[in-house]
Amino acid sequence: MTVTTDAATREPRSGARVAVQKFGTFLSGMIMPNIPALIAWGIITAFFIPEGWTPNEGLATLVDPTIHYLLPLLIANTGGRMVHGVRGGVVGTIATMGVIAGSDFLVDQFNATLPAGEDELGQVHMFIGAMIMGPLAAWIMKQLDKLWDGKIRAGFEMLVNMFSAGIAGFGLAVAGFFLLAPAVNWLMDVLGTAVEWLINTGLLPLVSILVEPAKVFFLNNAINHGVLTPLGTQMAADQGKSILFLIEANPGPGLGILVAFTVFGVGAARATAPGAAIIHFFGGIHEIYFPYVLMKPALLIAVILGGATGVTTNMLFDSGLRAPAAPGSIISVLAQTASDSYVGVILSVVLSAAVTFAVAALILRATRKADLAAENGDALSAAIAKTESNKGRRSEALSGLAGGAAGAGAVDVATDGGSLEEVIGSRDVSSVIFACDAGMGSSAMGANVLRTKFRKAGLGDIDVTNVAIANLDETPDIVFTHKDLTDRARQRASSPVHVSVDNFMSAPVYDEVVEIVRRRREGGGAEPGLDAESGQDAESGQDAESGRSAVPVPVAAEPEAAAEARAAVEPGAAGPSQATAGGPILTPDRIRADGVAASMDDAIGEAAQFLIEAGAVDPSYEQAMRDREASVSTYMGNLLAIPHGTNEAKDSIHASALSFVRYDQPIDWAGDEVRFVVGIAGKDGGHLAILQRIAIIFSDESKVQELLDAPDEVALLALLESVNERD
């Protein structure tokens, strides 16, 4: 939890840096899901080409079509789906085929003009073309769909949808053939020439001056996935390997930093470094060493020199990888090492680690005395928080590291030298605002949780409401936001105390705020260690008067838009797939006990499909749910996520509806584990009670366990039946 005042020392994230991060994250989102295909291509190449381990003329025919057609089309489809769902993926793939064909046509024309015997130009593999055309074509299709959304006569929807996508794909493929293909060929030629010049002049190691700091500040994705991976793949296709795959993925510099902290660090940094080194080197989670560098920015010199050493070693030994190493662990690196490159690659990792360790050791020893004198355990926690801020979302690996650094239940308070009690206890709190991107689902749930806690503490006169960040003003005393949105909230309103939370439904800071306000109202009279809500001992869980166990049942939240979005679903007379006014909010046909999605994006699609089939929303609402998630996570805590659409998608909602999907395996929800996904679509508001009931269920861990143990949809509906109650 982070508390900030209007003059807080925490600086807002740079707009330019955030833009680069967003761009890099988008590129990464297209490339990373398709890394398995790149790895498969690398293995096929290693085994079956004439120079491979087990040459096979027939199976070797897989190599060229895979790299030239399959991989770019997979990337285009992924990029298109990110912009406009399955429809965008299909159109993006069609359009990218035009770019590939256009590039091949230009190469063939050029080769036809060459004198006999002169080396011909090879194929240009359209990775960059796919990363441009896939999302672009999907975006154009999305805009076209908006033109006739809601204007198609009933019964003609499928005809219009199919032909519009086919015609758009045709037109964009032709445009890609004539317009984008020449541009991408030229760009690849320029970038390839630049890399070749850097290699021939021995200047390639200087790239580490850019790449290593970019990694620490999460700005590397744009470089790695936008330039190094496409160029490296082109180089690997021509030469069988590429040095470019190891510029960013080399685990040596990170290992050197962590070993240096293991030997010369102090306090929490030294205690946690050995475990972090194992996770980094063998697990490939590079971000786990970033906080250690941020603790002492001078260590950037160490990782730059270490990275440059690794690049130099690979240049001297002419070594490289067959395909990208993802994640960047030593296991992935060795698995992708070309058959003639093991000595060079292993030495590049060892020497880069050694150089980084030596430089880092000098820096740590030079500052060791000051570190020992100032040791307070906060430096690493602050660096972890800064790293997560740079990343723009929570990191599961860093959260584990933070637990080791700060201990369970630790709180990070970043004010102008004041504690949480000082900045809140100095105010006569009468108004509290919960703000989120849309001012609906998640913020309304948080507002209901805190409102209930205030009421139980005898502070029911405090106004607790929720709004969109865009509507914030200077009137509230306290503003709660998700930590990813606090900077935006502070820009809108500087006077209130700003409190950041990981999730709105179960933030421990709520009880602390209630207790601080109650003590101020009573003139400081609360007994230490008593919970503000129940009067029970905070540590023992026993009632202060009787000594009996008195574990309170937590009360939950009620999102306005979220509630609105999970409003009244109605199958009724219109049939089980139709949402109509007055029917139950949740029906058996919109519950799934064994969801099939394996990713957050697919889980959103699965939840949305129920709403679409119920007739509650237009198909476009699914993309609005993804747009909302891209803005801020809808993770609520206690294994629950509640994806819902943006404000702009209200017109695509026909009736309120709610869907419920449980997953056997946790879904990675931007760093949080989710087992339950509740999809919502709310029409005209007025259904906050429904959300409150959902929140009451999920704020009780015993109820959550019952939902986990329920054998089927019927049992789940029985446990969730309270959402269908009407006031």
GIBELCOR-V61098 format. One record per residue. N is the residue number from 1. RES is the residue in one letter. PHI is phi in whole degrees, 0 to 359 (999 if undefined). BURIAL is I if it has 16 or more other C-alpha atoms within 10 Angstrom, else O. D_FIRST is the distance of its C-alpha to the first C-alpha in whole Angstrom. Layout:
n: <N/N>
res: <RES/RES>
phi: <PHI/PHI>
burial: <BURIAL/BURIAL>
d_first: <D_FIRST/D_FIRST>
This chain:
n: <1/2/3/4/5/6/7/8/9/10/11/12/13/14/15/16/17/18/19/20/21/22/23/24/25/26/27/28/29/30/31/32/33/34/35/36/37/38/39/40/41/42/43/44/45/46/47/48/49/50/51/52/53/54/55/56/57/58/59/60/61/62/63/64/65/66/67/68/69/70/71/72/73/74/75/76/77/78/79/80/81/82/83/84/85/86/87/88/89/90/91/92/93/94/95/96/97/98/99/100/101/102/103/104/105/106/107/108/109/110/111/112/113/114/115/116/117/118/119/120/121/122/123/124/125/126/127/128/129/130/131/132/133/134/135/136/137/138/139/140/141/142/143/144/145/146/147/148/149/150/151/152/153/154/155/156/157/158/159/160/161/162/163/164/165/166/167/168/169/170/171/172/173/174/175/176/177/178/179/180/181/182/183/184/185/186/187/188/189/190/191/192/193/194/195/196/197/198/199/200/201/202/203/204/205/206/207/208/209/210/211/212/213/214/215/216/217/218/219/220/221/222/223/224/225/226/227/228/229/230/231/232/233/234/235/236/237/238/239/240/241/242/243/244/245/246/247/248/249/250/251/252/253/254/255/256/257/258/259/260/261/262/263/264/265/266/267/268/269/270/271/272/273/274/275/276/277/278/279/280/281/282/283/284/285/286/287/288/289/290/291/292/293/294/295/296/297/298/299/300/301/302/303/304/305/306/307/308/309/310/311/312/313/314/315/316/317/318/319/320/321/322/323/324/325/326/327/328/329/330/331/332/333/334/335/336/337/338/339/340/341/342/343/344/345/346/347/348/349/350/351/352/353/354/355/356/357/358/359/360/361/362/363/364/365/366/367/368/369/370/371/372/373/374/375/376/377/378/379/380/381/382/383/384/385/386/387/388/389/390/391/392/393/394/395/396/397/398/399/400/401/402/403/404/405/406/407/408/409/410/411/412/413/414/415/416/417/418/419/420/421/422/423/424/425/426/427/428/429/430/431/432/433/434/435/436/437/438/439/440/441/442/443/444/445/446/447/448/449/450/451/452/453/454/455/456/457/458/459/460/461/462/463/464/465/466/467/468/469/470/471/472/473/474/475/476/477/478/479/480/481/482/483/484/485/486/487/488/489/490/491/492/493/494/495/496/497/498/499/500/501/502/503/504/505/506/507/508/509/510/511/512/513/514/515/516/517/518/519/520/521/522/523/524/525/526/527/528/529/530/531/532/533/534/535/536/537/538/539/540/541/542/543/544/545/546/547/548/549/550/551/552/553/554/555/556/557/558/559/560/561/562/563/564/565/566/567/568/569/570/571/572/573/574/575/576/577/578/579/580/581/582/583/584/585/586/587/588/589/590/591/592/593/594/595/596/597/598/599/600/601/602/603/604/605/606/607/608/609/610/611/612/613/614/615/616/617/618/619/620/621/622/623/624/625/626/627/628/629/630/631/632/633/634/635/636/637/638/639/640/641/642/643/644/645/646/647/648/649/650/651/652/653/654/655/656/657/658/659/660/661/662/663/664/665/666/667/668/669/670/671/672/673/674/675/676/677/678/679/680/681/682/683/684/685/686/687/688/689/690/691/692/693/694/695/696/697/698/699/700/701/702/703/704/705/706/707/708/709/710/711/712/713/714/715/716/717/718/719/720/721/722/723/724/725/726/727>
res: <M/T/V/T/T/D/A/A/T/R/E/P/R/S/G/A/R/V/A/V/Q/K/F/G/T/F/L/S/G/M/I/M/P/N/I/P/A/L/I/A/W/G/I/I/T/A/F/F/I/P/E/G/W/T/P/N/E/G/L/A/T/L/V/D/P/T/I/H/Y/L/L/P/L/L/I/A/N/T/G/G/R/M/V/H/G/V/R/G/G/V/V/G/T/I/A/T/M/G/V/I/A/G/S/D/F/L/V/D/Q/F/N/A/T/L/P/A/G/E/D/E/L/G/Q/V/H/M/F/I/G/A/M/I/M/G/P/L/A/A/W/I/M/K/Q/L/D/K/L/W/D/G/K/I/R/A/G/F/E/M/L/V/N/M/F/S/A/G/I/A/G/F/G/L/A/V/A/G/F/F/L/L/A/P/A/V/N/W/L/M/D/V/L/G/T/A/V/E/W/L/I/N/T/G/L/L/P/L/V/S/I/L/V/E/P/A/K/V/F/F/L/N/N/A/I/N/H/G/V/L/T/P/L/G/T/Q/M/A/A/D/Q/G/K/S/I/L/F/L/I/E/A/N/P/G/P/G/L/G/I/L/V/A/F/T/V/F/G/V/G/A/A/R/A/T/A/P/G/A/A/I/I/H/F/F/G/G/I/H/E/I/Y/F/P/Y/V/L/M/K/P/A/L/L/I/A/V/I/L/G/G/A/T/G/V/T/T/N/M/L/F/D/S/G/L/R/A/P/A/A/P/G/S/I/I/S/V/L/A/Q/T/A/S/D/S/Y/V/G/V/I/L/S/V/V/L/S/A/A/V/T/F/A/V/A/A/L/I/L/R/A/T/R/K/A/D/L/A/A/E/N/G/D/A/L/S/A/A/I/A/K/T/E/S/N/K/G/R/R/S/E/A/L/S/G/L/A/G/G/A/A/G/A/G/A/V/D/V/A/T/D/G/G/S/L/E/E/V/I/G/S/R/D/V/S/S/V/I/F/A/C/D/A/G/M/G/S/S/A/M/G/A/N/V/L/R/T/K/F/R/K/A/G/L/G/D/I/D/V/T/N/V/A/I/A/N/L/D/E/T/P/D/I/V/F/T/H/K/D/L/T/D/R/A/R/Q/R/A/S/S/P/V/H/V/S/V/D/N/F/M/S/A/P/V/Y/D/E/V/V/E/I/V/R/R/R/R/E/G/G/G/A/E/P/G/L/D/A/E/S/G/Q/D/A/E/S/G/Q/D/A/E/S/G/R/S/A/V/P/V/P/V/A/A/E/P/E/A/A/A/E/A/R/A/A/V/E/P/G/A/A/G/P/S/Q/A/T/A/G/G/P/I/L/T/P/D/R/I/R/A/D/G/V/A/A/S/M/D/D/A/I/G/E/A/A/Q/F/L/I/E/A/G/A/V/D/P/S/Y/E/Q/A/M/R/D/R/E/A/S/V/S/T/Y/M/G/N/L/L/A/I/P/H/G/T/N/E/A/K/D/S/I/H/A/S/A/L/S/F/V/R/Y/D/Q/P/I/D/W/A/G/D/E/V/R/F/V/V/G/I/A/G/K/D/G/G/H/L/A/I/L/Q/R/I/A/I/I/F/S/D/E/S/K/V/Q/E/L/L/D/A/P/D/E/V/A/L/L/A/L/L/E/S/V/N/E/R/D>
phi: <999/234/250/229/258/294/247/299/284/286/276/298/292/299/298/295/294/298/297/296/300/297/297/296/296/296/298/299/297/279/278/302/298/257/302/305/292/295/296/300/298/298/292/302/298/299/273/251/291/305/268/281/291/227/306/211/298/291/292/294/291/288/297/293/297/295/284/272/246/300/294/299/290/297/296/298/296/297/297/295/295/297/269/214/63/300/299/295/297/294/295/299/292/301/296/292/299/296/294/298/297/297/296/298/297/294/296/297/298/295/295/293/270/285/297/301/90/279/300/275/285/278/296/261/275/276/294/293/301/293/290/270/286/305/293/296/297/296/296/297/297/297/292/295/299/294/297/247/299/80/249/270/294/307/98/251/300/296/300/295/298/292/289/296/293/295/293/296/299/301/296/288/296/295/297/297/299/267/253/280/304/299/294/290/303/296/298/297/295/295/295/297/296/296/294/300/295/298/290/294/270/75/263/304/303/294/300/298/298/269/289/295/296/299/300/298/259/56/251/278/300/297/286/292/274/274/233/294/295/300/292/297/294/299/295/295/294/276/244/88/193/211/289/294/293/258/294/262/275/304/279/299/302/296/298/299/299/290/293/297/291/298/270/244/286/227/60/297/297/291/294/267/298/300/295/296/296/294/299/294/285/262/268/78/270/294/297/289/266/299/299/293/288/294/299/223/306/299/291/301/299/295/288/296/295/295/298/296/297/297/296/299/298/293/294/295/265/51/251/186/252/283/207/300/265/220/290/280/266/297/294/295/298/291/294/259/294/296/299/261/238/298/297/295/294/298/296/296/289/296/290/295/294/295/295/300/300/297/292/296/299/299/292/293/292/293/251/298/298/293/295/295/292/259/301/217/80/271/299/292/300/296/292/295/299/295/296/295/296/298/289/89/197/291/244/296/296/288/296/296/295/297/298/291/281/250/86/297/78/292/235/258/250/243/237/284/76/251/280/303/295/292/282/271/293/274/247/269/286/231/219/232/242/255/239/222/301/254/72/234/309/294/292/293/295/298/299/292/300/290/301/294/295/298/297/292/271/78/242/293/281/284/279/240/226/229/216/285/304/297/258/294/223/273/283/290/276/226/237/260/219/296/301/287/247/298/300/294/295/294/291/279/215/263/286/292/282/257/242/259/229/283/213/282/273/221/286/299/294/302/297/294/296/301/295/296/295/297/296/295/297/268/79/90/270/285/284/299/84/264/288/296/279/241/75/266/294/295/266/276/75/254/296/295/269/264/77/280/298/219/283/285/278/293/253/243/245/220/285/284/281/291/293/304/287/253/290/286/269/217/275/36/292/284/105/295/258/247/265/227/295/95/275/295/287/224/235/303/288/249/238/228/276/225/303/260/293/242/222/300/298/292/295/298/297/293/295/294/298/299/294/293/294/285/77/281/220/284/304/294/296/300/293/298/293/291/298/299/293/293/282/199/295/261/294/250/100/52/69/248/235/232/292/208/281/279/303/293/268/301/291/271/262/259/204/287/205/218/236/220/231/250/242/291/247/300/268/284/255/53/102/249/271/233/246/234/238/252/271/227/214/244/250/65/64/82/234/297/299/299/295/299/293/301/294/299/299/276/273/257/297/293/291/299/296/298/294/294/272/302/285/203/296/297/293/296/298/297/286/258/302/297/291/269/291/240/289>
burial: <I/I/I/I/I/I/O/I/O/I/O/O/O/O/O/O/O/I/O/I/I/I/I/I/I/I/I/I/I/I/I/I/O/I/I/O/I/I/I/O/I/I/I/I/I/I/I/I/I/O/O/I/O/O/O/O/O/O/O/I/O/O/I/O/O/I/I/I/I/O/I/I/I/I/I/I/I/I/I/I/I/I/I/I/I/I/I/I/I/I/I/I/I/I/I/I/I/I/I/I/I/I/I/I/O/I/I/O/O/O/O/O/O/O/O/O/O/O/O/O/O/O/I/I/I/I/I/I/I/I/I/I/I/I/I/I/I/I/I/I/I/I/O/O/I/O/O/O/O/O/O/O/O/O/O/O/O/O/O/O/O/O/O/I/I/O/O/I/I/I/I/I/I/I/I/I/I/I/O/I/I/I/O/I/I/O/O/I/O/O/O/I/O/O/I/O/O/O/O/O/O/O/O/I/I/I/I/I/I/O/I/I/I/I/I/I/I/I/I/I/I/I/I/I/I/I/I/I/I/I/I/I/I/I/I/I/I/O/O/I/I/I/I/I/I/I/I/I/I/I/I/I/I/I/I/I/I/I/I/I/I/I/I/I/I/I/I/I/I/I/I/I/I/I/O/I/I/O/I/I/I/O/I/I/I/I/I/I/I/I/I/I/I/I/I/O/O/O/I/I/I/I/I/I/I/I/I/I/I/I/I/I/I/I/I/O/I/O/I/I/I/I/I/I/I/I/I/I/I/I/O/I/I/I/I/I/I/I/I/O/I/I/O/I/I/I/I/I/I/I/I/I/I/I/I/I/I/I/I/I/I/O/I/I/O/O/O/O/O/O/I/O/O/O/O/O/O/I/I/I/I/I/I/I/I/I/I/I/I/I/I/I/I/I/I/I/I/I/I/O/I/I/O/I/I/I/O/O/O/O/O/I/I/I/I/O/O/O/O/I/O/O/I/I/I/O/O/O/I/I/I/I/I/I/I/I/I/I/I/I/I/I/I/I/I/I/I/I/I/I/I/I/I/I/O/O/I/O/I/O/O/O/O/I/I/I/I/I/I/I/O/I/O/O/O/I/I/I/I/I/I/I/I/I/I/I/I/I/I/I/O/O/I/I/I/I/I/I/I/I/I/I/I/I/I/I/I/O/I/I/I/I/I/I/I/I/I/I/I/I/O/O/O/O/O/I/O/O/O/I/I/I/I/I/I/I/I/I/O/O/I/I/I/I/O/O/O/O/O/I/O/O/O/I/I/I/I/I/I/I/I/I/I/I/I/I/I/I/I/I/I/I/O/O/O/O/I/I/I/I/I/O/I/I/I/I/I/I/O/I/I/I/I/O/I/O/I/O/O/I/I/O/I/I/I/I/I/I/I/I/I/I/I/I/I/I/I/I/I/I/I/I/I/I/I/I/I/I/I/O/O/I/I/I/I/I/I/I/I/I/I/I/I/I/I/I/O/O/I/I/O/I/I/I/I/I/I/I/I/I/I/I/I/O/O/O/I/O/I/I/I/I/I/I/I/I/I/I/I/I/I/I/I/O/I/O/I/I/I/I/I/I/I/I/I/I/I/I/I/I/O/O/O/I/O/O/I/I/O/I/O/O/I/O/I/I/I/O/I/I/O/I/I/I/O/O/O>
d_first: <0/4/7/10/14/17/18/14/15/13/16/16/18/21/23/26/23/22/25/26/23/24/28/27/25/28/31/29/28/32/33/31/32/36/35/37/40/40/40/43/45/44/46/49/49/49/52/54/55/58/56/54/54/56/58/58/60/59/56/55/56/52/51/52/51/48/46/48/48/45/42/42/43/40/38/39/39/35/34/36/35/31/33/35/35/38/40/39/39/43/43/42/43/47/46/45/48/50/48/49/53/53/52/55/57/57/57/60/62/61/62/65/66/66/69/70/69/66/62/61/57/55/53/50/47/45/41/40/43/41/37/39/41/39/36/39/41/39/37/41/42/39/40/43/42/41/44/46/43/44/48/49/52/51/52/52/48/49/52/50/47/49/51/49/47/50/51/48/48/51/51/48/50/53/50/49/52/53/50/47/49/51/48/46/49/49/46/46/49/47/44/47/49/46/45/48/49/46/47/51/50/48/45/43/40/39/37/35/34/33/31/29/27/27/25/23/21/22/25/28/28/30/32/32/33/35/37/37/37/40/42/42/43/46/47/46/49/51/51/49/46/44/42/40/38/37/36/32/32/34/31/33/31/28/30/31/28/26/30/30/26/28/31/30/26/25/22/19/20/24/23/21/24/26/24/23/27/28/25/26/30/31/28/28/24/24/21/20/22/20/18/21/22/20/20/23/24/28/28/28/32/32/30/33/36/35/35/38/40/39/40/43/44/44/46/49/49/49/46/44/42/44/41/37/35/32/30/31/32/35/36/36/37/40/41/41/43/47/49/51/47/46/47/46/42/42/43/41/38/39/40/37/35/37/37/33/33/36/34/31/33/34/31/29/32/33/29/29/30/28/25/26/27/23/21/18/16/14/16/15/11/11/14/13/10/13/15/13/13/16/17/15/14/12/15/16/18/15/12/15/16/12/13/16/15/13/14/13/10/9/6/6/7/9/12/15/16/14/12/10/14/16/14/14/17/19/20/22/19/22/20/17/17/15/16/16/19/22/20/22/21/17/16/19/18/14/17/19/17/15/19/20/18/19/23/23/22/25/23/24/25/22/22/19/20/19/21/21/19/23/23/21/22/22/23/19/18/14/13/10/10/10/8/12/13/11/14/17/15/16/19/20/19/18/19/16/13/11/7/6/5/7/10/11/14/12/8/9/7/10/13/11/12/15/16/16/18/20/21/21/24/26/26/24/25/23/24/21/20/21/18/18/20/22/23/23/22/19/20/23/23/26/27/28/31/33/31/31/28/26/24/23/23/20/21/19/19/22/21/24/25/23/25/28/28/29/31/35/36/40/42/45/48/47/47/44/43/43/40/42/41/41/41/38/35/34/38/39/39/36/34/34/34/34/32/34/31/30/27/25/27/30/28/28/31/32/30/32/35/35/35/37/40/39/40/37/36/38/37/36/33/32/31/29/27/26/26/23/21/22/20/17/16/18/16/15/14/17/19/20/20/22/23/25/27/26/28/31/32/32/36/36/35/38/37/34/33/31/31/30/30/29/29/30/28/24/24/22/19/18/17/16/19/21/24/24/25/26/27/28/30/31/34/34/31/32/30/27/28/28/25/24/26/24/21/23/24/21/19/22/22/25/26/24/26/29/29/28/32/34/37/37/37/39/37/33/35/36/32/31/34/32/31/35/35/36/36>
